[in-house]
Amino acid sequence: MKSNSKYFEKIRIRPDPDAELKARAPRCQWDGCAEAGLYRAPVGRKKEGEYFRFCIDHVRQYNKAYNYFSGMADAEVARLQKEALTGHRPTWRIGGNDNGHAAAADFSPLRSGAAGYYNRIGDPFGLFGGQGERPAPRRRRLKPLEAKALETLGLGGEAAGSEIKARYKELVKRHHPDANGGDRGSEGRFREVIQAYRVLRQAGLC
């Protein structure tokens, strides 16, 4: 192919995408290098935030030989590495430096409800500063039939299972026909007591 061939006119050279960046970049700071300093390299310890500008070849060469701990004693290196674990922030052992912190705020006056916060979350062993008493379980809302059954036994809605059983036995003995010399006058009441107890037992209240 001749150098003045018409095909040379159709050959295009891909432009360098970094040409404009290289033109604006400072010169490489490596001695004797005239390339563009496109890459940053840290200056060193106690000059954090300062950087050299090198070309790609010289920044690689600089990074291979870079040592942040150069010139430091082993004890100082170990101390710096230990402090780096907490981001160089001061720390204390648990329970230490009591004078450096204000006493914890007392939120007890902010408790809402009669039982208080600890009773509401249930703290039977006093792990969260409560008295260690298990709060009384909440009784579910009574259905109309259950409320009527308790009323038949002469008890309120807060009656415990043991109270219901004791009251049932008392009323059965009192209104049983055998206890009244065969008189069937209180037989209707006797049946009401039995039926009421059966309703409460099926509801799991006793």
LUMTIPA-184317 format. One line per field, with one value per residue (C-alpha): x, y, z; chain. Coordinates in pm, whole numbers. Layout:
BEGIN
u: c(X; ...)
v: c(Y; ...)
w: c(Z; ...)
chain: c(A; ...)
//
This chain:
BEGIN
u: c(0; 130; 166; -48; -323; -683; -735; -522; -795; -1045; -825; -921; -722; -926; -887; -737; -1026; -783; -619; -808; -750; -380; -358; -508; -327; -11; 323; 442; 643; 891; 1232; 1300; 948; 753; 430; 100; 48; -298; -264; -240; -12; -10; 280; 314; 252; 158; 75; -262; -464; -153; -66; 201; 93; 254; 204; 83; 431; 575; 272; 304; 674; 606; 328; 549; 802; 552; 548; 326; 508; 856; 1076; 840; 935; 761; 583; 448; 331; 149; -19; -131; -274; -465; -610; -713; -955; -1175; -1109; -859; -1141; -1107; -1266; -1334; -1387; -1741; -1808; -1503; -1480; -1797; -1693; -1675; -2040; -2356; -2581; -2842; -3175; -3454; -3754; -3968; -4196; -4277; -4427; -4785; -5057; -5122; -4885; -4595; -4371; -4195; -4521; -4650; -4354; -4352; -4030; -4078; -3709; -3644; -3387; -3489; -3504; -3857; -3964; -3946; -4318; -4507; -4799; -5144; -5263; -5530; -5869; -6024; -6349; -6641; -6911; -7271; -7339; -7026; -7110; -7460; -7316; -7090; -7387; -7582; -7306; -7299; -6948; -6793; -6602; -6264; -6329; -6051; -6100; -6055; -6323; -6565; -6512; -6551; -6870; -7011; -6956; -7112; -7426; -7466; -7460; -7705; -7965; -7938; -8273; -8107; -7970; -8321; -8496; -8626; -8781; -8781; -8845; -8485; -8443; -8469; -8189; -7986; -8013; -7917; -7600; -7501; -7569; -7373; -7075; -7084; -7070; -6776; -6590; -6631; -6505; -6187; -6252; -6231)
v: c(0; 340; 611; 841; 581; 689; 436; 642; 905; 655; 550; 733; 743; 703; 1021; 994; 1037; 1173; 1424; 1722; 1600; 1555; 1903; 2058; 1831; 1950; 1804; 1484; 1572; 1288; 1431; 1442; 1335; 1549; 1342; 1472; 1410; 1255; 1042; 1142; 985; 1070; 1283; 1091; 1086; 1417; 1558; 1396; 1558; 1654; 1466; 1439; 1431; 1158; 987; 627; 472; 683; 661; 281; 303; 547; 331; 20; 194; 394; 318; 526; 401; 481; 623; 523; 301; -37; 71; 382; 176; -66; 221; 383; 57; 2; 354; 302; 29; 297; 566; 738; 830; 804; 499; 379; 45; -38; 127; 350; 730; 783; 1142; 1215; 1143; 1286; 1054; 872; 1048; 907; 840; 687; 993; 951; 607; 584; 358; 222; -73; 127; 54; -252; -420; -359; -531; -811; -825; -1114; -1134; -761; -747; -394; -243; -345; -499; -852; -915; -1081; -859; -1009; -1148; -947; -1113; -1109; -925; -1136; -1239; -1164; -1530; -1553; -1229; -1359; -1688; -1501; -1292; -1611; -1725; -1383; -1301; -1010; -1011; -1013; -1339; -1596; -1962; -2075; -1831; -1958; -2320; -2240; -2042; -2319; -2584; -2358; -2293; -2658; -2768; -2495; -2555; -2931; -3099; -3343; -3053; -2907; -3222; -3313; -2969; -2889; -2519; -2425; -2684; -2413; -2219; -2539; -2593; -2232; -2270; -2590; -2435; -2120; -2323; -2528; -2210; -2071; -2402; -2424; -2066; -2164; -1928; -2200)
w: c(0; -92; 168; -40; -83; -61; 221; 462; 457; 602; 897; 1217; 1540; 1858; 2066; 2414; 2665; 2928; 2698; 2842; 3200; 3137; 2990; 3306; 3557; 3736; 3642; 3811; 4121; 4069; 3994; 3621; 3515; 3269; 3270; 3407; 3778; 3767; 4081; 4447; 4706; 5079; 5201; 5528; 5903; 6071; 5729; 5684; 5407; 5205; 4885; 4617; 4254; 4043; 3711; 3710; 3701; 3979; 4208; 4195; 4275; 4561; 4712; 4715; 4937; 5146; 5521; 5748; 6061; 5937; 6216; 6498; 6794; 6829; 7147; 6976; 6678; 6909; 7099; 6774; 6644; 6971; 6959; 6596; 6709; 6869; 6610; 6844; 7082; 7462; 7625; 7981; 8143; 8248; 8581; 8552; 8534; 8737; 8803; 8435; 8368; 8514; 8709; 8503; 8489; 8704; 8484; 8758; 8783; 8414; 8458; 8343; 8474; 8819; 8791; 8641; 8350; 8494; 8579; 8230; 8065; 8320; 8524; 8770; 8864; 8902; 8622; 8524; 8870; 8961; 9291; 9155; 9199; 8919; 8818; 8849; 8515; 8347; 8341; 8000; 7945; 8055; 7815; 7917; 8001; 8216; 8398; 8469; 8598; 8843; 8951; 9015; 9248; 9413; 9295; 9110; 8781; 8959; 9147; 9124; 9035; 9394; 9510; 9245; 9350; 9720; 9657; 9439; 9709; 9970; 9762; 9661; 10025; 10121; 9845; 9799; 9875; 10116; 10317; 10349; 10473; 10129; 10077; 9704; 9756; 9670; 9395; 9128; 9293; 9319; 8943; 8869; 9077; 8895; 8555; 8643; 8762; 8442; 8231; 8427; 8410; 8033; 8005; 8194; 8485; 8747)
chain: c(A; A; A; A; A; A; A; A; A; A; A; A; A; A; A; A; A; A; A; A; A; A; A; A; A; A; A; A; A; A; A; A; A; A; A; A; A; A; A; A; A; A; A; A; A; A; A; A; A; A; A; A; A; A; A; A; A; A; A; A; A; A; A; A; A; A; A; A; A; A; A; A; A; A; A; A; A; A; A; A; A; A; A; A; A; A; A; A; A; A; A; A; A; A; A; A; A; A; A; A; A; A; A; A; A; A; A; A; A; A; A; A; A; A; A; A; A; A; A; A; A; A; A; A; A; A; A; A; A; A; A; A; A; A; A; A; A; A; A; A; A; A; A; A; A; A; A; A; A; A; A; A; A; A; A; A; A; A; A; A; A; A; A; A; A; A; A; A; A; A; A; A; A; A; A; A; A; A; A; A; A; A; A; A; A; A; A; A; A; A; A; A; A; A; A; A; A; A; A; A; A; A; A; A; A; A)
//
